[in-house]
Amino acid sequence: MPQALVVEAALASHLSPDGADRLEAALARRLDRMVRQMELIERYVTISNEALAVFVRFWLTSTPALPDTALAAAQAKGRERYDGFIEALRRRLARGRKLAEEISCDIEATAPQSDPEPR
């Protein structure tokens, strides 16, 4: 197809009376897609925040205070565990799989199989 025909068609499309309507519709579709993406991000952030809050509450209420004699050893073990956590996080981020995906798979795997609907 000659370039002149492509340019002519593009100009005709751009200058046509319904060109503004088509542009508005395209922008509306893009904005709708962006809104859906933002809602998904908000959902993931909410899940992450709730999971962290539940963990912290559980940890704070179930971990007893340590005697002074065991404090130094516990701090050393804590640093070791933290380093292990950071390494595991690094590997996980490098792998690219998201926690939300794993949770969805875990939920599907543990969900009871429903009986087929009666006919």
C-alpha positions in Angstrom: 0.0 0.0 0.0 1.5 3.4 -1.0 2.4 5.7 1.8 0.2 8.4 0.3 -2.8 6.3 0.8 -1.9 5.6 4.4 -1.4 9.3 5.1 -4.6 10.1 3.4 -6.5 7.6 5.4 -5.0 8.8 8.6 -5.8 12.4 7.9 -9.3 11.5 6.8 -9.8 9.6 10.1 -8.3 12.4 12.1 -10.3 15.2 10.5 -13.6 13.3 10.3 -16.5 14.6 12.4 -16.5 11.5 14.6 -12.7 11.6 15.1 -13.1 13.3 18.4 -15.7 10.7 19.6 -13.3 7.9 18.6 -10.4 9.5 20.5 -12.6 10.1 23.5 -13.7 6.4 23.4 -10.1 5.3 23.1 -9.1 7.4 26.1 -12.0 6.2 28.1 -11.0 2.6 27.5 -7.5 3.3 28.5 -8.6 5.1 31.7 -10.9 2.2 32.5 -8.0 -0.2 32.1 -5.8 2.0 34.4 -8.6 2.1 37.0 -8.8 -1.7 37.0 -5.1 -2.0 37.4 -5.0 0.5 40.3 -7.9 -1.4 42.0 -5.8 -4.6 41.7 -2.8 -2.9 43.1 -4.9 -1.6 46.0 -6.2 -5.1 46.7 -2.7 -6.5 46.8 -1.5 -3.8 49.1 -4.4 -4.3 51.4 -3.8 -8.1 51.5 -0.1 -7.4 52.2 -0.8 -4.9 55.0 -3.4 -7.3 56.6 -1.0 -10.2 56.4 1.8 -8.2 58.0 -0.5 -6.9 60.8 -1.8 -10.4 61.6 1.8 -11.8 61.7 3.1 -9.0 63.9 0.1 -9.2 66.3 0.5 -13.0 66.5 4.3 -12.7 67.0 4.0 -10.0 69.7 1.3 -11.9 71.7 2.9 -15.3 71.5 6.6 -14.6 72.0 7.6 -14.5 75.6 10.2 -12.1 76.9 13.7 -13.5 77.2 15.8 -13.5 80.3 18.9 -11.2 80.3 21.2 -14.2 80.1 19.7 -15.4 76.8 19.4 -12.0 75.2 22.8 -11.9 73.5 22.4 -15.4 72.0 18.9 -14.5 70.8 20.1 -11.3 69.2 22.8 -13.2 67.3 20.3 -15.8 66.2 17.9 -13.0 65.2 20.6 -11.4 63.0 21.3 -14.9 61.4 17.6 -15.4 60.7 17.3 -11.9 59.3 20.2 -12.5 56.9 18.5 -15.8 55.8 15.2 -13.9 55.3 16.9 -11.3 53.1 18.5 -14.0 51.1 15.2 -15.8 50.6 13.6 -12.6 49.6 16.3 -11.8 47.1 15.9 -15.3 45.5 12.1 -14.9 45.5 12.2 -11.5 43.8 14.7 -12.9 41.2 12.3 -15.8 40.4 9.5 -13.4 39.7 6.6 -15.3 41.2 4.2 -13.3 43.3 2.9 -14.3 46.7 -0.6 -13.5 45.6 -0.3 -16.1 42.9 0.9 -18.7 45.4 -1.9 -17.9 47.8 -4.4 -18.3 45.0 -3.0 -21.7 44.1 -2.9 -22.8 47.8 -6.6 -21.7 48.2 -7.6 -23.6 45.1 -5.7 -26.7 46.2 -7.3 -26.7 49.7 -10.8 -25.7 48.7 -13.3 -28.6 49.0 -14.5 -29.9 45.8 -18.2 -29.1 45.4 -20.6 -31.7 44.2 -21.9 -31.2 40.7 -25.2 -29.4 40.4 -28.3 -31.6 40.2 -29.7 -31.8 36.7 
